Amino acid sequence: MNKLEYILLIDDSDADNHFHKLIIGRSGIKCKLTSISSSHDALELLQNGISAEDSTLAPLPQVVFLDINMPAMNGFELLAKLREVPDLHDRKKDIRIFMLTGSLNPDDRALATEQFADLVTGFRVKPLRENVILDIQQEYFSA
């Protein structure tokens, strides 16, 4: 398994992104950490990484925490567009997307884990907690 080297936070709330960065820092995980408040910018970053011939020029995050309720394009719309991105280099499988949301709506959980099961690894409720990120590291990125 790979070491966890890159996490992407996608949330329109700068306060949530800031808090989640603090939590990840407190967890002791040392990795590149990027936050994006625009779902359109996040989609562009992911598209570039998936499509790049040289993955070192446009590295993909290994873990993405994706909010559902965002303006312009919500998390599910982002996932639908991401699904359409051609994956010529077989990179989508290396991205672990976790919905990280304040939504307690069971329909949101079902949509994420059923309709988008090919892209979504898990569903977590905000705020992110240290044990959640440590569990993800342990399950997917420890040798």
C-alpha positions, -999 to +999 in steps of 0.1 A: +000+000+000+010+036-006+018+061+021-009+089+025+008+118+008-020+141-004-055+151+009-080+174-008-108+192+011-137+204-011-161+226+008-175+260+001-170+269+038-136+284+044-142+280+082-149+242+078-118+239+055-097+257+081-110+235+110-105+203+090-069+213+082-063+218+119-078+184+127-056+166+101-026+185+114-034+174+149-037+138+138+001+138+131-003+128+094+023+146+074+010+151+038+002+177+012-031+192+022-051+214-002-085+230+003-107+242-024-139+262-019-152+260-055-166+227-067-158+238-103-121+244-094-120+211-076-134+193-106-108+209-128-080+198-105-093+162-105-098+162-143-063+174-149-048+148-126-069+120-141-061+131-177-024+140-173-001+118-192+026+124-166+010+121-131+039+140-115+028+172-134-007+170-120-007+148-089-040+134-077-051+134-041-053+100-025-081+111-002-108+136-010-133+149+016-162+163-004-191+184+009-226+178-005-243+212-002-223+237-022-234+265-045-231+263-083-224+226-083-231+203-053-211+173-044-233+148-063-232+169-094-194+170-091-193+132-088-215+129-119-192+151-139-161+132-125-177+099-136-177+113-172-140+121-172-121+096-194-097+075-173-071+065-199-044+060-173-066+041-148-062+067-120-097+071-106-094+039-086-065+055-066-087+083-053-106+076-020-136+100-019-154+105+013-185+126+015-180+149+045-212+167+051-235+182+077-264+164+061-282+138+082-306+130+054-305+092+049-313+098+012-279+116+008-261+086+024-279+062+001-272+083-030-235+085-021-231+048-013-254+033-039-256+055-070-220+067-067-205+035-052-180+034-080-165+067-068-174+071-031-155+052-005-174+064+025-198+088+041-189+109+072-207+136+091-190+169+098-170+178+116-140+157+107-125+141+137-089+128+143-100+092+147-117+093+113-086+104+094-064+080+114-088+051+106-087+060+069-049+061+070-048+028+088-073+010+065-060+023+032-024+035+036-005+014+061+018-013+050 
